[in-house]
């Protein structure tokens, strides 16, 4: 689950401080900086909805009015996920990649605790770059100590707002946005963690939600530790698929015949790098690059060529291969850090017994080394949670709003595929599967899924109860010929990664 970069905004005044049942008059003005094409406003909402007289916080909202008012269909509220993603730029993203800006007032917001809204200032990201992908047992205690240290830092700087930085209260804020916009119902588009947020909103306010699309869904039964543990298995599944593809092309890459032989080549190279890194390129970097590269089918040939160059130690190609592998590994690390992530995900209970984590880390270190799988099993700030959540997580259901759509990539590593069918079943929504696809965030990126969702949002027509779209194509590489390169590996991979959906 990936965040968008927070946008520094000066607060635009919203006039009235009100109770949750009241609408407030809002002053809209031009958003600053890169968001100048949008309108922005600030709402005041209760910190604690059970005690609205105990203080308020600010929630900053952005808006792009429908370009075709004569055919306007209402408000579409959008969340990019995270938890902790800034949503202020989402109206621009959706308008640039879909036709919905013609028909809807596109509305984004920075959730409570995030960015320009009243922020939770305890950003203590782990030193992820220095973490081993296959730590020895005697390193586990240091990981636990770092998690405790991060939680202690947030306890010192989180003030009084931290127990109220959660999904339930963010959904309540969404209803305050609806009230301020003066509409009886909203439509909703949520990516990644935003799928869970949308499901919570619909569970709390079913009569106030109309159409909804949940893109790259979390699993309704995996809130939250198991959700992250399953990411490791998804990475491994993608690596196995990539290894099978490369193993069918030994004449081109020379990494072995069949999946097992290719994986053995990867492990041989990992062992070499563990003893003798190539500059700063280590076994952990390799594990990160293999995991991240294998999820993106168009990069499968590029990833194989990175390994070929590293294995040969060819001085002419080595620097380019290291640069390419580092870019892949860094993208995987970047996706692990998020602003209020370590607070929202503590809304559910986590184990407090370190032996549980250490045993899982041993298993994951061996079974899921690629894509930093062991990190998904390690202790987090939630292991040492220093606050009591104001309320338990919401029980999800759909009772009173129309059938929605869930769309899920088959090889998505951030929200593992099983989450999509499970969420669709829980909410009795229709499901779009994007087959053989490891990217995260399909609407606006996958043409087939985008077309189906456009028809739903624009014409009100649901896709089939269960349908399949093709994912990004695998490279067209013959079994015995290494493809010619039109650009250096590092440049090709960086360009591809930059063009991906930001979620």
DOBA-138622 format. One record per residue (C-alpha): x, y, z. Coordinates in steps of 0.02 Angstrom, whole numbers, padded with zeros to 5 digits, always signed. Layout:
N
XYZ...
END
This chain:
503
+00000+00000+00000+00083+00157-00062+00066+00338-00014+00066+00494-00121+00184+00632-00064+00100+00753+00059+00066+00925-00015+00110+01073+00095-00043+01183+00102-00085+01335+00204-00258+01308+00281-00403+01395+00196-00532+01452+00321-00691+01354+00349-00806+01460+00448-00901+01361+00577-00851+01235+00708-01000+01118+00718-01063+00955+00789-01060+00799+00677-01245+00815+00632-01226+00989+00557-01164+01045+00389-01039+01186+00388-01017+01328+00267-00854+01309+00174-00750+01437+00082-00669+01368-00074-00513+01446-00147-00376+01402-00271-00260+01266-00210-00078+01321-00198+00072+01263-00297+00059+01112-00409-00126+01091-00368-00175+01265-00429-00299+01191-00554-00403+01126-00409-00507+01210-00274-00463+01184-00092-00551+01210+00072-00531+01162+00254-00664+01078+00359-00662+01069+00548-00714+00900+00617-00721+00831+00794-00564+00745+00855-00673+00624+00953-00845+00597+00879-00907+00527+01044-00861+00691+01129-00870+00826+00995-00848+00963+01124-00673+00901+01167-00583+00985+01023-00578+00987+00834-00453+00952+00695-00437+01012+00516-00468+00907+00361-00412+00985+00197-00515+00945+00042-00482+00972-00143-00611+00980-00282-00622+00984-00471-00801+01025-00525-00878+00922-00666-00822+00987-00835-00994+00954-00910-01120+01023-00784-01267+00980-00896-01226+00795-00877-01161+00801-00698-01191+00641-00600-01140+00697-00427-00988+00691-00315-00849+00561-00326-00743+00553-00169-00572+00473-00196-00440+00400-00080-00268+00337-00138-00232+00220+00008-00083+00208+00122-00136+00214+00260-00064+00389+00260-00079+00436+00077-00116+00616+00032-00271+00623-00077-00269+00806-00127-00200+00771-00301-00322+00629-00336-00449+00736-00432-00312+00782-00553-00253+00602-00572-00429+00536-00606-00467+00679-00727-00305+00645-00822-00329+00456-00837-00518+00432-00850-00671+00523-00920-00749+00544-00748-00701+00727-00736-00834+00763-00866-00974+00694-00758-00923+00707-00576-00861+00835-00455-00698+00747-00412-00655+00768-00229-00495+00719-00138-00439+00747+00040-00295+00727+00160-00360+00607+00293-00343+00653+00475-00162+00643+00528-00097+00667+00350-00013+00808+00257-00107+00973+00255-00240+00911+00376-00203+00909+00562-00049+00800+00553+00016+00663+00666+00198+00714+00685+00284+00554+00734+00361+00504+00569+00497+00384+00621+00530+00274+00468+00639+00123+00496+00814+00122+00425+00750+00002+00293+00896+00016+00174+01011-00058+00305+00901-00206+00348+00953-00379+00297+00832-00477+00189+00892-00637+00273+00940-00586+00450+01022-00709+00568+00930-00756+00726+01044-00646+00831+00984-00494+00732+00801-00516+00776+00816-00426+00942+00885-00272+00855+00733-00268+00741+00619-00279+00891+00716-00142+00980+00698-00028+00829+00510-00057+00825+00499-00016+01011+00605+00139+00985+00491+00200+00846+00337+00172+00953+00417+00264+01099+00457+00410+00983+00277+00418+00925+00216+00408+01104+00321+00561+01146+00269+00664+00995+00095+00598+00951+00004+00714+01069-00178+00679+01109-00237+00641+00933-00158+00471+00905-00299+00360+00974-00416+00445+00848-00309+00420+00692-00402+00268+00628-00513+00208+00488-00679+00228+00578-00651+00412+00616-00583+00445+00441-00746+00372+00372-00842+00490+00487-00740+00634+00417-00793+00578+00243-00972+00601+00296-00932+00776+00356-00861+00810+00183-01024+00745+00108-01123+00862+00221-01013+01010+00177-01037+00975-00008-01225+00976+00017-01261+00808-00064-01368+00666+00006-01251+00532-00060-01072+00516-00121-00996+00400-00249-00829+00326-00202-00666+00267-00280-00536+00193-00164-00367+00115-00201-00273-00005-00088-00305+00042+00095-00438+00156+00022-00539-00001-00017-00553-00040+00167-00594+00141+00205-00734+00137+00076-00802-00025+00145-00802+00049+00320-00892+00205+00258-01025+00098+00175-01045-00006+00332-01068+00149+00441-01170+00256+00320-01255+00137+00196-01392+00262+00152-01263+00393+00103-01161+00292-00023-01210+00266-00204-01087+00191-00330-00922+00123-00266-00765+00048-00341-00634-00035-00231-00472-00054-00328-00337-00172-00262-00430-00225-00107-00367-00274+00062-00437-00435+00134-00582-00403+00255-00519-00539+00373-00335-00488+00372-00339-00323+00468-00193-00294+00487-00046-00409+00526-00095-00550+00411-00121-00427+00267+00063-00385+00274+00121-00563+00299+00026-00617+00143+00123-00488+00042+00277-00598+00060+00186-00747-00015+00126-00640-00160+00304-00586-00198+00360-00767-00196+00220-00818-00314+00275-00685-00439+00457-00738-00425+00408-00919-00458+00310-00867-00613+00456-00763-00676+00579-00906-00645+00469-01024-00745+00464-00901-00890+00653-00876-00886+00678-01064-00869+00588-01088-01035+00718-00973-01116+00884-01044-01059+00951-01019-01234+00922-00833-01215+00974-00802-01035+01077-00953-00982+01006-00954-00806+00950-01135-00810+00815-01246-00882+00653-01238-00784+00599-01143-00629+00703-01239-00503+00864-01212-00601+00833-01026-00619+00796-01008-00434+00956-01103-00398+01050-00976-00504+00970-00835-00404+01022-00918-00242+01198-00947-00304+01213-00763-00347+01137-00714-00179+01269-00819-00090+01407-00737-00189+01344-00562-00150+01326-00605+00034+01514-00635+00039+01571-00507-00090+01450-00363-00128+01471-00271-00291+01497-00097-00224+01342-00064-00118+01243-00197-00210+01217-00335-00082+01119-00495-00063+00978-00392+00015+00977-00276-00136+00967-00427-00250+00823-00501-00150+00731-00335-00161+00763-00318-00348+00708-00495-00388+00547-00475-00288+00502-00306-00359+00554-00344-00537+00460-00508-00546+00293-00427-00507+00299-00320-00665+00282-00434-00817+00352-00309-00944+00514-00306-00842+00541-00494-00840+00673-00493-00976+00760-00341-00900+00768-00426-00729+00842-00583-00806+00974-00478-00894+01019-00393-00730+01056-00565-00658+01152-00620-00813+01267-00468-00801+01294-00488-00613+01329-00673-00632+01457-00646-00770+01538-00499-00684+01558-00417-00854+01637-00249-00814+01555-00167-00964+01378-00213-00912+01400-00225-00724+01373-00043-00681+01213-00035-00783+01148-00195-00704+01185-00132-00528+01095+00031-00566+00945-00063-00634+00937-00181-00486+00956-00040-00362+00810+00054-00441+00699-00099-00421+00752-00131-00242+00727+00050-00193+00550+00054-00262+00508-00094-00152+00581-00006+00000+00489+00156-00037+00323+00066-00038+00352+00007+00140+00355+00180+00220+00205+00289+00252+00157+00435+00361+00024+00376+00484+00042+00194+00434+00107+00139+00604-00043+00214+00693-00190+00167+00582-00130-00013+00570-00127-00021+00761-00317-00001+00765-00322-00192+00771-00231-00294+00903-00061-00370+00862+00030-00509+00957+00137-00446+01099+00242-00604+01120+00406-00585+01027+00427-00772+01006+00280-00769+00885+00369-00642+00776+00538-00727+00787+00468-00895+00733+00378-00814+00587+00537-00721+00539+00633-00884+00531+00503-00958+00415+00490-00804+00305+00677-00779+00294+00692-00948+00210+00529-00962+00114+00504-00780+00060+00672-00691+00046+00623-00593-00110+00545-00422-00092+00602-00411+00092+00476-00541+00144+00548-00561+00318+00502-00381+00357+00318-00428+00340+00335-00548+00486+00442-00438+00599+00386-00339+00752+00314-00166+00717+00264-00018+00821+00097-00107+00846+00187-00244+00942+00222-00112+01075+00064-00007+01052+00066+00129+01185-00113+00189+01164-00284+00111+01171-00388+00132+01013-00546+00230+01045-00653+00095+00964-00631-00078+00887-00622-00102+00698-00787-00096+00604-00874-00257+00552-00894-00242+00364-01060-00267+00275-01162-00197+00132-01340-00164+00181-01426-00020+00094-01316+00043-00047-01303-00019-00227-01194-00162-00288-01016-00101-00313-00862-00163-00404-00700-00237-00337-00551-00249-00455-00395-00350-00413-00230-00391-00497-00186-00575-00492-00004-00544-00448-00022-00386-00343+00102-00393-00200+00037-00247-00097-00140-00315-00085-00130-00501-00118-00258-00567-00244-00364-00663-00118-00416-00497-00042-00518-00451-00196-00631-00604-00204-00649-00600-00014-00703-00417-00012-00821-00444-00159-00899-00591-00069-00914-00497+00096-00998-00347+00015-01088-00446-00121-01001-00339-00252-00951-00387-00428-00770-00436-00459-00650-00392-00600-00491-00497-00600-00341-00430-00697-00252-00590-00744-00063-00612-00736-00039-00435-00671+00075-00382-00529+00043-00195-00533-00052-00111-00392-00197+00001-00444-00291-00049-00602-00417+00089-00638-00339+00217-00752-00196+00098-00792-00269-00065-00860-00371-00025-01018-00495-00169-00999-00533-00137-00815-00541+00050-00847-00670+00025-00984-00780-00083-00873-00770+00039-00728-00803+00187-00841-00963+00106-00899-01013+00077-00719-00979+00256-00663-01040+00343-00821-01186+00234-00876-01227+00145-00714-01200-00026-00795-01117-00159-00688-00988-00277-00760-01023-00464-00751-01032-00536-00577-00857-00603-00609-00752-00554-00759-00571-00562-00814-00461-00433-00899-00288-00467-00971-00140-00394-00878+00015-00312-00948+00095-00426-01078+00250-00528-01044+00402-00487-01151+00408-00566-01323+00574-00657-01303+00615-00813-01405+00678-00966-01314+00854-00952-01385+00889-00769-01425+00932-00628-01305+00831-00476-01359+00922-00324-01426+00921-00173-01311+00865+00000-01367+00913+00080-01200+01025+00037-01052+00945-00076-00921+00943+00056-00785+00864+00184-00899+00730+00064-00963+00682+00006-00789+00680+00181-00714+00570+00243-00857+00449+00099-00834+00437+00122-00646+00408+00309-00664+00259+00276-00778+00171+00160-00656+00016+00206-00559+00066+00302-00401-00030+00188-00283
END
